[in-house]
Amino acid sequence: MRPLTVHQLNELLLICSLVLLIAVAAVRISSRSGLPSLLLYLGIGIAAGEDGIGNVHFDNAVLTQVFGYAALVVILAEGGLGTKWKQIRPALPAAISLSLVGVAVSVGVTATAAHYLVGLDWQQALIIGAVVSSTDAAAVFSVLRRVPLPARVTGVLEAESGFNDAPVVILVVAFSTAGPIDSWYVLVGKIALELTIGAAIGLTVGWLGASALRRVALPASGLYPIAVMAIAVMAYAVGAMAHGSGFLAVYLAAMVLGNAKLPHWPATRGFADGLGWIAQIGMFVLLGLLVTPHELIDDFWPAVIVGLVLTMVARPLEVVISLLPFRIPWREQALMSWAGLRGAVPIILATIPMVMEVEGSDRIFNIVFVLVVVYTLVQGPTLPWLARKLRLGEGAEAADLGIESAPLERLRGHLLSVAIPEKSRMHGVEVHELRLPAGAAVTLVVREGKSFVPLPSTVLRRGDELLVVATDPVRDAAEKRLRAVGQGGKLAGWLGTGREIG
C-alpha cells in the first residue's frame, strides 16, 4: 500500500472538511424539522457510497464496528456529562427494569415475529430481536432534550438508553456464536456480572477522577475538558478489560464527573458536546457508506413488518411489564412506549454477526438498517405532538436555572453564570429578595444584549443572565439558594421550596 502524497492528503482534508460543513448544516435542518440528525448523516454516507454520487466502495464491517464502538463511547460520555443526578436518581429502578426485563420481553416478541411472519430461522430471528431491543443514546439525547417532558419520563428514557447496551451486546454475541446457545440462566448470570463490574468500575473511576480534578490545579483551563474525557474513556477501557460492561462504566463515570461541580465546567461541556457531534457525524456517515441501497429493496417489507411488531406490540408490552411495580401513570407509559428510539446502536450491533460470519448476516444488517430509518422517520417528528396530545408538557415544574461555575483561584472564589429560563419563578423577583448568603452577590445582569450593574431593587426577568460572585465557603449555599428561588419564587424557604437552605 503506497503512502499518501501531499496532494492526496490535501484532497482528503478538503473532502473531510466539506463533509463536516454539510453535516453541520444538517444539524440546523434536523433541529427545525424535528428529525434526529442520524437520518441526514446516513443520507450523506449513502450519497457518497457506491450507489450515490460519490461512488465510494466500502464494505469493511470490522472497521465500521471498531469506529462505531469508539464513537458510542464518546456519545455515552457526552450524555453522561449532561445527565443531572437529582433528575435521574428517582428513575433508576424503572430504568434498570426496562434495561433487563424489558429487553427480555422485546427480544422474545420481536424474534417470534421475525421467525413466523418473515420466515427467518431462529438464530437470525433472535439476533434481530436482540439487536433492535437497544434504544439509542444519541437519538434519545438529541430528541428528548428538545421536548419539554416531566423529569421522571426523561430520566427513565435517558438512563435506559445508557444502561441497555450492555445486556443487548451480550445477547447479540451469544446468538451469533456458532454452536448451541447458552441456557437462559447462564446468559442472565453473564449479564448481571458484567453490569455489576461495569457499574463498580464506572462509579469508582468517576469518583477518583472528580476528586483528583478538584484538588489538582492544572496549568491551563483547556486541559480540564481533555482530562474529563480521558477519565471517561479510561472507565470504558478498564471496564471492558475487566470483562465488565464498558458502555455502562463510561456512562456512569461521566455522570459522576458531570455532577461533581468541576472547575471550568462550561468549557468542558462545550468540548464534550463538540466531540459528541463529531462522533455522531463520523459514525453515521460510515454506516451510510457500508450499506448498499439497491440491496435493501428485497428486505424493505420484512423490515417494516418486524418494526411494526417491535413498535406497536413489543415496546408497549415491555414498558407495561417492566413498570408494573412502579405505578407510573398510563399517559407516561404511552409516551415511553413511543419514545423507544432506535438509531446507530442497532445498526452497529448488526455488524457483529457480519464480523462473526453468521449465515444471512447481510440480510440481518439490511433489515435492521431499513427498520431504523423508517421508524425513526415516524417516531422522531411525532414525539412532541404525542407529548402535547397526552398533555405531558403542560403544567410542568418551573424550569431549573442554568448555572455554570468558573473558579477564581487566586481570590478563592467562584463566578456563577446564571441563566433564567422561560418558566423560572425567579421572574419578578428583586435582587435583594434573592437573600443570598453573606459572601455572595449579584454583580452584573445581562438583559437583551445589554449589561448593567443591578441595584437591590432591580427586578429580574425571564431571559436575564446574572453573574454572581461567591466566596469559596458559601459557593454551594449560594447555588442552592438560587435554584430554590428559581423553583419557588421569592417566598422559597417559607413555603417549602428550598427549606434546607433557609
C-alpha positions in Angstrom: 0.0 0.0 0.0 1.5 3.3 -1.1 1.7 6.2 1.4 -0.4 9.3 0.8 1.2 12.0 -1.2 0.9 15.6 0.0 -1.6 16.3 -2.9 -3.7 13.3 -1.9 -3.6 14.4 1.7 -4.8 17.9 0.8 -7.7 16.3 -1.2 -8.6 14.1 1.7 -8.7 17.1 4.1 -10.8 19.1 1.6 -13.3 16.2 1.4 -13.5 15.8 5.2 -14.0 19.5 5.7 -16.8 19.6 3.2 -18.5 16.6 4.7 -18.3 18.3 8.2 -19.7 21.5 6.9 -22.6 19.7 5.2 -23.2 17.8 8.4 -23.2 21.0 10.5 -25.8 22.4 8.1 -27.8 19.2 8.5 -27.9 19.8 12.3 -29.8 23.0 11.6 -32.2 21.2 9.3 -32.8 18.4 11.8 -33.4 20.9 14.7 -36.1 22.7 12.7 -37.8 19.6 11.3 -37.7 17.5 14.5 -35.9 14.7 12.7 -33.0 13.0 14.6 -29.8 14.1 12.8 -28.8 10.5 12.3 -31.0 10.3 9.2 -29.3 13.2 7.5 -25.9 11.9 8.3 -26.8 8.4 7.0 -28.1 10.2 3.8 -24.7 11.8 3.4 -23.0 8.5 3.7 -25.4 6.8 1.3 -24.9 9.7 -1.2 -21.1 9.2 -1.1 -21.4 5.4 -1.4 -21.3 3.1 -4.4 -24.9 3.8 -5.4 -24.6 7.5 -4.9 -22.8 10.4 -6.5 -19.6 9.7 -4.7 -19.3 6.1 -6.0 -17.1 5.1 -3.0 -17.0 1.4 -2.5 -16.8 0.5 1.2 -17.6 -2.9 2.8 -15.3 -3.1 5.8 -17.7 -4.3 8.6 -14.8 -4.7 11.0 -13.6 -1.1 10.7 -17.2 0.1 11.0 -17.7 -1.9 14.2 -14.5 -0.6 15.8 -15.2 3.0 14.8 -18.8 2.6 15.9 -17.8 1.4 19.3 -15.3 4.3 19.7 -18.0 6.8 18.7 -20.5 5.2 21.1 -18.0 5.7 24.0 -17.8 9.4 23.2 -21.6 9.8 22.8 -22.3 8.0 26.1 -19.6 10.1 27.8 -21.2 13.3 26.5 -24.7 12.1 27.5 -23.5 11.2 31.0 -21.8 14.5 31.5 -25.2 16.2 30.7 -27.3 14.0 33.0 -28.4 15.5 36.2 -28.2 13.1 39.1 -31.2 14.6 41.0 -33.3 14.1 37.9 -32.2 10.5 37.1 -31.9 9.2 40.7 -35.7 8.6 41.2 -35.8 7.0 37.7 -33.0 4.4 38.2 -35.2 1.5 39.4 -37.6 1.9 36.5 -34.7 2.3 34.0 -32.9 -0.8 35.3 -36.1 -2.8 35.0 -36.6 -1.6 31.4 -33.0 -2.5 30.6 -33.3 -6.0 31.9 -36.9 -7.3 32.0 -37.8 -5.0 29.1 -35.0 -6.3 26.9 -36.0 -9.9 27.5 -39.7 -9.2 26.6 -38.7 -7.3 23.5 -36.3 -10.0 22.3 -38.9 -12.7 22.7 -41.7 -10.9 21.0 -39.7 -9.5 18.1 -37.8 -12.7 17.4 -41.1 -14.7 17.3 -42.5 -12.2 14.8 -39.3 -12.3 12.7 -39.5 -16.2 12.6 -43.2 -16.7 11.9 -44.1 -13.6 9.9 -40.9 -13.0 7.9 -39.6 -16.6 7.7 -36.1 -16.2 9.2 -34.6 -19.1 11.0 -34.4 -19.0 14.8 -30.8 -17.8 15.0 -31.4 -14.9 12.6 -34.6 -14.0 14.3 -33.1 -14.0 17.8 -30.2 -11.8 16.5 -32.6 -9.3 15.0 -34.7 -9.4 18.2 -31.7 -8.6 20.3 -30.2 -6.0 18.0 -33.3 -3.8 17.8 -34.1 -4.1 21.5 -31.4 -1.5 22.3 -32.6 2.1 22.4 -30.0 4.5 21.0 -28.4 7.0 23.3 -27.6 9.6 20.6 -31.2 9.6 19.3 -32.7 9.7 22.7 -30.4 12.5 24.0 -30.9 14.6 20.8 -34.7 14.3 20.7 -35.7 14.3 24.3 -33.7 17.3 25.3 -35.7 19.4 22.9 -39.1 18.1 24.2 -40.4 19.5 27.5 -41.4 16.4 29.4 -41.8 15.5 33.1 -38.4 14.9 34.8 -39.4 11.2 35.6 -40.1 10.4 31.9 -36.9 12.0 30.6 -34.8 10.4 33.4 -36.2 6.9 32.8 -35.6 7.1 29.0 -32.1 8.6 29.2 -31.0 6.1 31.9 -32.5 3.2 29.9 -30.6 4.2 26.8 -27.4 4.4 28.8 -28.0 1.0 30.5 -29.5 -1.3 28.0 -26.5 -1.5 25.6 -24.7 -4.0 27.9 -27.2 -6.8 28.0 -28.0 -6.4 24.3 -24.4 -6.7 23.3 -24.1 -9.9 25.4 -27.2 -11.4 23.8 -26.1 -10.5 20.2 -22.7 -12.1 20.7 -24.2 -15.2 22.3 -26.8 -15.6 19.5 -24.1 -15.0 16.8 -21.7 -17.7 18.2 -21.6 -21.0 16.3 -22.9 -24.0 18.2 -25.6 -24.2 20.9 -26.7 -21.1 22.7 -26.1 -20.9 26.5 -29.0 -21.6 28.8 -31.1 -18.6 29.8 -29.9 -18.7 33.3 -26.3 -18.6 32.1 -27.0 -15.6 30.0 -28.7 -13.8 32.9 -25.7 -14.6 35.1 -23.3 -13.1 32.5 -25.4 -10.0 32.1 -25.7 -9.5 35.9 -21.9 -10.0 36.3 -20.9 -7.6 33.5 -23.3 -5.0 34.7 -22.1 -5.2 38.3 -18.4 -5.0 37.2 -19.1 -2.1 34.8 -21.1 -0.2 37.4 -18.5 -0.6 40.1 -15.6 0.5 37.8 -17.6 3.4 36.3 -18.5 4.8 39.7 -15.0 4.3 41.1 -13.2 5.8 38.2 -15.6 8.8 38.1 -15.3 9.5 41.8 -11.5 9.2 41.8 -11.2 11.4 38.7 -13.5 14.0 40.1 -11.6 14.1 43.4 -8.3 14.5 41.6 -9.5 17.3 39.3 -10.9 19.3 42.3 -7.6 19.0 44.1 -5.0 19.4 41.3 -4.8 22.8 39.7 -3.9 22.3 36.0 -1.8 25.0 34.4 -4.4 25.8 31.6 -8.2 25.8 31.6 -8.1 23.9 28.2 -6.6 20.9 29.9 -9.7 20.2 32.1 -12.0 19.2 29.2 -9.3 16.8 27.9 -8.8 15.3 31.4 -12.5 14.8 31.9 -13.0 13.0 28.6 -9.8 10.9 29.2 -11.1 9.8 32.5 -14.5 8.8 31.0 -12.8 6.8 28.2 -10.5 5.2 30.7 -13.5 3.9 32.6 -14.7 2.2 29.4 -11.3 0.6 28.8 -10.9 -0.6 32.4 -14.4 -1.9 32.4 -14.0 -3.8 29.2 -10.6 -5.3 30.2 -12.1 -6.5 33.5 -14.8 -8.3 31.4 -17.5 -5.9 32.6 -19.8 -3.6 30.7 -17.5 -0.8 29.3 -20.6 1.1 28.0 -22.2 1.2 31.4 -18.8 2.2 33.0 -18.2 5.1 30.7 -21.8 6.4 31.2 -21.7 6.2 35.0 -18.2 7.7 35.2 -19.2 10.6 33.0 -22.4 11.1 35.1 -20.3 11.3 38.3 -18.0 13.8 36.7 -20.9 15.8 35.3 -22.4 16.2 38.8 -19.1 16.9 40.6 -19.0 20.7 40.1 -15.6 20.6 38.5 -13.6 23.8 37.6 -14.1 25.3 34.1 -17.3 23.3 33.6 -18.7 25.5 30.7 -15.5 24.8 28.7 -15.7 21.1 29.5 -19.4 20.8 28.4 -18.7 22.7 25.2 -15.7 20.4 24.4 -17.7 17.3 25.1 -20.6 18.5 23.1 -18.4 19.1 20.1 -16.7 15.7 20.4 -20.2 14.1 20.6 -21.2 15.8 17.3 -18.1 14.7 15.5 -18.5 11.1 16.8 -22.2 11.1 15.6 -21.3 12.5 12.2 -18.4 10.1 11.6 -20.3 7.1 12.8 -23.5 7.7 10.8 -21.6 8.7 7.6 -19.6 5.4 7.9 -22.8 3.4 8.4 -24.3 5.1 5.3 -21.2 4.1 3.3 -21.4 0.5 4.5 -25.0 -0.1 3.2 -25.7 -0.8 -0.4 -29.1 0.8 -1.2 -30.1 -1.4 -4.1 -29.8 -4.5 -1.9 -32.4 -3.0 0.6 -35.4 -3.4 -1.8 -36.0 -7.1 -1.1 -35.8 -6.6 2.6 -37.9 -3.4 2.8 -41.3 -5.1 3.7 -39.8 -7.7 6.1 -38.2 -4.7 7.9 -41.5 -2.8 8.0 -43.3 -5.9 9.4 -40.6 -6.6 12.1 -40.6 -2.9 13.0 -44.3 -2.7 13.3 -44.4 -5.6 15.7 -41.5 -4.0 17.7 -43.1 -0.6 17.9 -46.8 -1.5 18.4 -46.5 -4.7 20.3 -43.1 -5.5 21.8 -42.2 -2.0 23.1 -45.6 -1.2 24.7 -45.6 -4.7 26.3 -42.0 -4.4 27.7 -42.9 -1.0 29.1 -46.1 -2.2 30.8 -44.5 -5.4 32.2 -41.2 -3.7 33.3 -43.0 -0.8 35.0 -45.7 -2.7 36.8 -44.1 -2.3 40.3 -43.7 1.5 39.9 -47.3 2.6 39.3 -46.4 5.1 36.6 -49.4 6.8 35.0 -50.6 5.3 31.7 -50.0 8.5 29.8 -46.3 8.5 30.7 -46.1 4.8 29.8 -47.7 5.5 26.5 -45.1 8.2 25.7 -42.3 5.9 26.9 -43.6 3.2 24.5 -43.4 5.6 21.6 -40.1 7.1 22.6 -38.1 3.9 22.4 -36.0 5.4 19.6 -33.6 3.3 17.6 -30.6 4.7 15.9 -26.9 3.9 15.2 -26.6 1.4 18.1 -28.8 -1.3 16.5 -27.0 -0.8 13.1 -23.6 -1.1 14.7 -24.7 -4.2 16.6 -25.9 -5.6 13.3 -22.2 -5.7 12.2 -21.4 -8.2 14.9 -23.0 -11.2 13.0 -21.3 -9.9 9.8 -17.9 -10.0 11.5 -18.6 -13.4 13.1 -19.7 -14.6 9.6 -23.2 -15.7 10.6 -25.2 -17.1 7.7 -27.6 -14.5 6.4 -25.8 -11.7 8.2 -26.1 -9.3 5.2 -29.8 -9.7 5.3 -29.9 -9.1 9.1 -28.0 -5.8 8.5 -30.3 -4.7 5.7 -33.4 -5.4 7.7 -32.1 -3.5 10.8 -31.0 -0.6 8.6 -34.3 -0.2 6.9 -36.2 -0.6 10.2 -34.2 2.1 11.9 -34.6 4.6 9.1 -38.3 4.0 8.6 -39.4 4.1 12.2 -37.1 7.0 13.1 -38.8 8.9 10.4 -42.1 8.1 12.0 -41.3 8.3 15.7 -38.9 11.3 15.9 -41.0 14.1 14.5 -44.3 12.8 16.1 -42.9 12.6 19.6 -43.5 16.3 20.5 -47.0 16.0 19.0 -47.8 12.9 21.1 -46.5 14.7 24.3 -48.9 17.5 23.7 -51.8 15.2 23.0 -51.1 13.3 26.2 -50.7 16.7 28.0 -47.4 15.7 29.5 -45.7 19.1 28.7 -48.4 21.1 30.3 -48.2 22.3 33.9 -44.6 21.1 34.2 -42.4 22.2 37.0 -40.7 25.5 36.9 -37.6 25.2 34.7 -34.4 24.8 36.6 -31.8 27.5 36.3 -28.8 27.0 34.1 -25.9 27.7 36.5 -22.3 27.4 35.4 -19.3 27.9 37.6 -15.8 29.1 36.9 -13.2 29.2 39.7 -11.4 32.4 40.7 -8.5 30.5 42.1 -6.3 33.4 43.4 -9.3 35.1 45.0 -10.6 31.8 46.5 -14.0 32.4 45.0 -16.3 31.4 42.2 -18.0 33.2 39.3 -21.5 31.8 38.8 -23.2 32.4 35.5 -27.0 32.1 36.0 -29.5 31.9 33.0 -33.1 32.5 33.9 -35.3 30.3 31.7 -38.8 30.9 30.4 -40.7 29.1 33.2 -38.5 30.1 36.1 -40.2 31.6 39.1 -37.3 34.0 39.6 -39.1 36.2 37.1 -40.4 39.2 39.0 -38.1 38.7 42.0 -36.0 41.7 43.1 -32.3 41.3 43.6 -32.4 41.8 47.4 -35.2 39.2 47.6 -32.8 36.5 46.5 -31.4 36.6 50.1 -28.1 35.2 49.0 -25.7 34.2 51.9 -23.1 36.7 53.1 -20.1 36.4 50.8 -22.2 36.2 47.6 -23.6 39.0 45.5 -25.1 39.6 42.0 -22.5 41.8 40.3 -23.9 42.1 36.7 -27.1 41.5 34.8 -27.2 40.9 31.0 -30.6 41.7 29.5 -31.4 41.7 25.8 -27.7 42.0 24.9 -27.0 44.9 27.3 -25.3 44.6 30.6 -25.7 46.7 33.8 -24.8 46.6 37.5 -28.0 45.9 39.4 -29.4 47.7 42.3 -31.0 45.9 45.3 -34.4 46.9 43.8 -33.7 45.6 40.3 -36.5 43.3 39.1 -35.2 40.1 37.4 -36.9 38.9 34.2 -37.1 35.8 32.1 -34.1 35.6 29.8 -31.8 37.5 32.1 -28.3 36.2 32.7 -26.7 37.0 36.0 -23.1 37.0 37.1 -22.9 36.1 40.8 -19.6 36.2 42.7 -19.4 33.8 45.7 -16.6 33.1 48.1 -15.4 29.5 48.3 -17.2 28.7 51.7 -20.6 29.8 50.5 -20.5 28.8 46.8 -22.7 25.7 47.3 -25.2 27.6 49.6 -25.5 30.4 47.0 -26.2 27.9 44.2 -28.8 26.1 46.3 -30.5 29.4 47.2 -30.6 30.5 43.5 -32.1 27.2 42.5 -34.7 27.4 45.3 -35.8 30.8 44.2 -36.0 29.6 40.6 -38.3 26.8 41.7 -40.3 28.6 44.4 -40.1 32.3 43.8 -39.3 35.0 46.4 -41.0 33.0 49.2 -38.8 30.0 48.7 -37.9 28.7 52.2 -41.1 29.9 53.8 -43.4 27.9 51.5 -41.4 24.7 51.5 -39.1 25.1 48.4 -35.5 25.2 49.3 -36.3 24.8 53.0 -33.0 23.2 53.7 -31.1 26.4 52.9 -33.5 28.8 54.6 
